Amino acid sequence: MDELEKNTDGKKVAVIVGLGETGLSCAKYLRSKGESFTVVDSRQDPPGLERLRADCPGIQVELGPFNETTLINASQLIVSPGVSLREQAIVSAIDSGVPITGDIDIFSQVVKAPIVAVTGSNGKSTVVSLVAEICRKAGISYGLGGNLEAEGAVPALDLLQEPVKDLYILELSSFQLETTSKLAAEVAVLLNFSEDHMDRYEKPDDYLCAKQRIFNGARKVVINLDSKFSRPPVPQTGEVLAFGMGGPEPGNFGVKQEGEQEWIAYGDHKLLPATGIKIAGRHNIANVLAAMAIGKCLHIRLDVMVDAVRGFVGLPHRCQWIAEVDEVDYYNDSKGTNVGATVAAIEGLGERISGKLILIVGGVGKGADFSPLRAAVQKYVSNTVVIGSAAQELADMLGDLGPVLFATDMQDAVAKGSASSRRGDAVLLSPACASFDMFRDFRHRGEEFIDQVRRLQ
């Protein structure tokens, strides 16, 4: 235990459970309000510890296995998204009647401006970044925060330290939504749903139920007609706007087919050719439709949204073209941390290239079912390179579909991918797994891939 200050008056104080970026933002927020609190983290040297000591001197910190007494005696627990509510000490505190909250719940009760809330298994970072660009083009001041995977995003509570904005755009994970009860978003969307985080949830329904908390109190809802899981679990009283990859009904967004040309459309209005967007893959057409539907809920003009979409070039680590080496393209999709994301990347690139894909896949499987990869791999992939702790499991799942090569690290993976490629092929890093067995995070994994590709040039 690292005790910087003791609470000696016997008064119960809030306990922040888990440090990192989110926990640190909670600490700075409570400090700005003059409130007493304790920070606990099961790690001996959690990220953000030195910054906590600098920004919040004198705060009590407990490191190592959670002290159940500390949590049971808290006025409330502010749980960071990286900490499971199934931790025994947290379960005991809940059973003792200690209120549970999180940074998004606190933010939503304090902020006065409308909130756009986006969740989903895949695409949420791209969608919130598109919405931000649409707002920028429309002259709407915005704050972008939440899950910290969109470019320029900050922890939600850090947004309160900035000048007040017209609108707040939040990318939300299921972990954040678990501790959020009163979001009351102006616009809420659950983009899609595929199995993920089965190391954290007992069954897929638990994961879905966490995602669906985004609809609590929402004034407007955007639904994906191509995903039955995108709809709220109970009928909504507010405005509902839909998007999908089929021809749109009046008042909804979709794709119109005219001869060989596909158009992104709003009802009967053709807005721009599908080939007019710079981000590759059919999943990104869906992401554009989702962002424009959100923009419509915010009463932004269609021509402004079209202008924003045309100029959007995508995000790093998401089907990001890196280089062409010896007539082979290399793509970094390190953000593909679950099976659904990797299927979308394989299909999106596979249909665009003249050759085949060499897929680099693997990492921490998180208890996922890898079988949905099979159809896409069979259609578009010539060779699979497997890495990380899930390598053998992936090899067993995909080995009958074509050659599978085991790689010891990213350098080895890129070398094997390069050696097995032919002119017109593409080497795609899309791991379908988390990164923390070999890398700090998905960004580090992607940067290692980029570095190794550039060494080929």
Secondary structure as the mmCIF struct_conf table of DSSP 4:
data_model
#
loop_
_struct_conf.conf_type_id
_struct_conf.id
_struct_conf.beg_label_comp_id
_struct_conf.beg_label_asym_id
_struct_conf.beg_label_seq_id
_struct_conf.end_label_comp_id
_struct_conf.end_label_asym_id
_struct_conf.end_label_seq_id
STRN STRN1 ASP A 2 ASP A 2
BEND BEND1 LEU A 4 LEU A 4
BEND BEND2 ASP A 9 ASP A 9
STRN STRN2 ALA A 14 VAL A 17
HELX_RH_AL_P HELX_RH_AL_P1 GLY A 20 SER A 32
TURN_TY1_P TURN_TY1_P1 LYS A 33 GLY A 34
STRN STRN3 PHE A 37 ASP A 41
BEND BEND3 SER A 42 ASP A 45
TURN_TY1_P TURN_TY1_P2 PRO A 47 GLY A 48
HELX_RH_AL_P HELX_RH_AL_P2 LEU A 49 ASP A 55
BEND BEND4 CYS A 56 CYS A 56
TURN_TY1_P TURN_TY1_P3 PRO A 57 GLY A 58
STRN STRN4 GLN A 60 LEU A 63
BEND BEND5 GLY A 64 PRO A 65
HELX_RH_AL_P HELX_RH_AL_P3 GLU A 68 ILE A 72
TURN_TY1_P TURN_TY1_P4 ASN A 73 ASN A 73
BEND BEND6 SER A 75 SER A 75
STRN STRN5 LEU A 77 VAL A 79
TURN_TY1_P TURN_TY1_P5 PRO A 81 GLY A 82
BEND BEND7 VAL A 83 VAL A 83
TURN_TY1_P TURN_TY1_P6 LEU A 85 ARG A 86
BEND BEND8 GLU A 87 GLU A 87
HELX_RH_AL_P HELX_RH_AL_P4 GLN A 88 ASP A 95
TURN_TY1_P TURN_TY1_P7 SER A 96 GLY A 97
STRN STRN6 ILE A 100 THR A 101
HELX_RH_AL_P HELX_RH_AL_P5 ASP A 103 VAL A 110
BEND BEND9 ALA A 113 ALA A 113
STRN STRN7 ILE A 115 THR A 119
BEND BEND10 SER A 121 GLY A 123
HELX_RH_AL_P HELX_RH_AL_P6 LYS A 124 ALA A 138
TURN_TY1_P TURN_TY1_P8 GLY A 139 GLY A 139
STRN STRN8 TYR A 142 GLY A 146
BEND BEND11 ASN A 147 LEU A 148
BEND BEND12 ALA A 150 ALA A 150
TURN_TY1_P TURN_TY1_P9 GLU A 151 GLY A 152
STRN STRN9 VAL A 154 VAL A 154
HELX_RH_AL_P HELX_RH_AL_P7 ALA A 156 LEU A 159
TURN_TY1_P TURN_TY1_P10 LEU A 160 GLN A 161
BEND BEND13 GLU A 162 GLU A 162
HELX_LH_PP_P HELX_LH_PP_P1 PRO A 163 VAL A 164
BEND BEND14 ASP A 166 ASP A 166
STRN STRN10 LEU A 167 GLU A 171
HELX_RH_AL_P HELX_RH_AL_P8 SER A 174 GLU A 178
TURN_TY1_P TURN_TY1_P11 THR A 179 THR A 179
BEND BEND15 SER A 181 SER A 181
BEND BEND16 GLU A 186 GLU A 186
STRN STRN11 VAL A 187 LEU A 190
TURN_TY1_P TURN_TY1_P12 MET A 198 ARG A 200
BEND BEND17 GLU A 202 LYS A 203
HELX_RH_AL_P HELX_RH_AL_P9 PRO A 204 GLN A 212
HELX_RH_3T_P HELX_RH_3T_P1 ARG A 213 PHE A 215
TURN_TY1_P TURN_TY1_P13 ASN A 216 GLY A 217
BEND BEND18 ARG A 219 ARG A 219
STRN STRN12 LYS A 220 ASN A 224
TURN_TY1_P TURN_TY1_P14 LEU A 225 ASP A 226
HELX_RH_3T_P HELX_RH_3T_P2 LYS A 228 SER A 230
BEND BEND19 ARG A 231 ARG A 231
BEND BEND20 PRO A 233 VAL A 234
BEND BEND21 THR A 237 GLY A 238
STRN STRN13 GLU A 239 PHE A 243
BEND BEND22 MET A 245 GLY A 246
HELX_LH_PP_P HELX_LH_PP_P2 GLY A 247 GLU A 249
TURN_TY1_P TURN_TY1_P15 PRO A 250 GLY A 251
BEND BEND23 ASN A 252 ASN A 252
STRN STRN14 PHE A 253 GLU A 258
TURN_TY1_P TURN_TY1_P16 GLY A 259 GLU A 260
STRN STRN15 GLN A 261 TYR A 266
TURN_TY1_P TURN_TY1_P17 GLY A 267 ASP A 268
STRN STRN16 HIS A 269 PRO A 273
HELX_RH_3T_P HELX_RH_3T_P3 ALA A 274 GLY A 276
BEND BEND24 LYS A 278 ILE A 279
BEND BEND25 GLY A 281 GLY A 281
HELX_RH_AL_P HELX_RH_AL_P10 ARG A 282 CYS A 297
TURN_TY1_P TURN_TY1_P18 LEU A 298 HIS A 299
HELX_RH_AL_P HELX_RH_AL_P11 LEU A 302 GLY A 311
TURN_TY1_P TURN_TY1_P19 PRO A 316 HIS A 317
BEND BEND26 ARG A 318 CYS A 319
STRN STRN17 GLN A 320 VAL A 325
TURN_TY1_P TURN_TY1_P20 ASP A 326 GLU A 327
STRN STRN18 VAL A 328 ASN A 332
TURN_TY1_P TURN_TY1_P21 SER A 334 LYS A 335
BEND BEND27 ASN A 338 ASN A 338
HELX_RH_AL_P HELX_RH_AL_P12 VAL A 339 GLY A 350
TURN_TY1_P TURN_TY1_P22 GLU A 351 ARG A 352
BEND BEND28 ILE A 353 GLY A 355
STRN STRN19 LEU A 357 GLY A 362
BEND BEND29 GLY A 363 GLY A 363
STRN STRN20 VAL A 364 VAL A 364
TURN_TY1_P TURN_TY1_P23 LYS A 366 GLY A 367
TURN_TY1_P TURN_TY1_P24 SER A 371 PRO A 372
HELX_RH_AL_P HELX_RH_AL_P13 LEU A 373 TYR A 380
STRN STRN21 VAL A 381 ILE A 387
BEND BEND30 GLY A 388 GLY A 388
TURN_TY1_P TURN_TY1_P25 SER A 389 ALA A 390
HELX_RH_AL_P HELX_RH_AL_P14 ALA A 391 LEU A 398
HELX_RH_3T_P HELX_RH_3T_P4 GLY A 399 LEU A 401
BEND BEND31 GLY A 402 GLY A 402
STRN STRN22 VAL A 404 PHE A 406
BEND BEND32 THR A 408 ASP A 409
HELX_RH_AL_P HELX_RH_AL_P15 MET A 410 ALA A 419
TURN_TY1_P TURN_TY1_P26 SER A 420 SER A 420
TURN_TY1_P TURN_TY1_P27 ARG A 423 GLY A 424
STRN STRN23 ALA A 426 LEU A 429
BEND BEND33 ALA A 432 CYS A 433
STRN STRN24 ALA A 434 ALA A 434
BEND BEND34 SER A 435 SER A 435
TURN_TY1_P TURN_TY1_P28 PHE A 436 MET A 438
BEND BEND35 PHE A 439 ASP A 441
HELX_RH_AL_P HELX_RH_AL_P16 PHE A 442 LEU A 456
#
